[in-house]
Amino acid sequence: MATLARPIYELAKKLAFRYTRLGVPAYPYIVEPIELATLVSELDRVKDVPGSIIEVGVAWGQTTRFICEHLVTSGRCSERYCAIDTFESFCPKDVEFEIKHRGKTREQVSGFGYLDFEVWKRNFREFKFLTAYKADCSTFDYSLVAPIKLAFLDVDLYLATLNALRQIYARLAEGGVILVDDVMRPSRWDGAYQAYEEFCIESGLPLQLIGNKMGMIRK
Ligand SMILES: C[S@@+](CC[C@H](N)C(=O)[O-])C[C@H]1O[C@@H](n2cnc3c(N)ncnc32)[C@H](O)[C@@H]1O
C-alpha cells in the first residue's frame, strides 16, 4: 500500500469499527461450535484409516471450507474429500414425504434453490483434493467414494437422510464415523432425527448425541 494510503486506510477502519456495525463479528456456520470441534477431533482420529472423507449436503460450503482449512493446515492435502449435493435444493419426492407423512408445510421444507454446481466448483477450485458430485444422496453410487472413513451427513429431510445412512454405513471403513446434523426434535428438520433414530434401532447401534443437534455413529 502507498505511504499516504496507509493512514487513510487505518482511519477508515477505525471509523468503521467505532461508528458502524461493520466490525461486529459474524458466525458463518449453520452447525454448532461443538459440531465443528467434533468434526476436527474425528478427522484427526481417523487420520490413518484408509478411505475418503465425504460431506453429503454442502449448501454454499461453509463447513466444506472449514474442513478444507483443517486438512490444509494439518498437511493432509493428499486425502480425498468428496462433496455430494443436488446443488439445486431438496428432491421433490423427499419434500412430498415431509408434507404428506410428517406434517410439514411446503414453506418449512424448502430452501437452497440458489445453489449452482458450476459456481460452487469454481469457489473451491484451489482445493485440488476436493471433488464435488451433483447427485441425489438417495441414489448416488457410493462405491465411487468407498471406503468411507468419515461422513458428515446434512440433508435435513427424513427420506434422504435414511437412504444415505443405509448406504454410507454399508461402505464405512472399520474405525470410521458418520456425523449427522439436525438430530434434534421438535424442529423444522426433525426428519433427520427420525431417520437417525430409526437407522440406529434397525442396525442395533447406540444413539450418541453431541451438543444440541449432532448424532454420531461409529463402526
Ligand atoms: C443444511 S444444508 C447443508 C449445510 C452444510 N453441510 C453446512 O454445514 O454448511 C442442506 C443441503 O442438502 C442438500 N440436499 C438436500 N436433499 C438432498 C439430496 N436428496 N441429495 C443431495 N443433497 C441434498 C441441499 O441442496 C442443501 O445444500
The ligand as an ORCA input file, in Angstrom:
! r2SCAN-3c Opt
* xyz 0 1
  C     -28.397    -27.759      5.613
  S     -27.715    -27.696      4.007
  C     -26.072    -28.290      4.224
  C     -25.226    -27.363      5.049
  C     -23.749    -27.654      5.071
  N     -23.452    -29.033      5.449
  C     -23.048    -26.721      6.046
  O     -22.670    -27.173      7.131
  O     -22.913    -25.534      5.721
  C     -28.585    -28.980      3.214
  C     -28.097    -29.310      1.813
  O     -28.579    -30.608      1.475
  C     -28.809    -30.650      0.097
  N     -29.715    -31.775     -0.160
  C     -30.993    -31.903      0.270
  N     -31.515    -33.072     -0.148
  C     -30.537    -33.704     -0.835
  C     -30.461    -34.946     -1.516
  N     -31.500    -35.801     -1.578
  N     -29.299    -35.288     -2.118
  C     -28.241    -34.435     -2.086
  N     -28.261    -33.244     -1.465
  C     -29.389    -32.871     -0.846
  C     -29.391    -29.287     -0.224
  O     -29.250    -28.982     -1.595
  C     -28.566    -28.377      0.697
  O     -27.466    -27.863      0.011
*
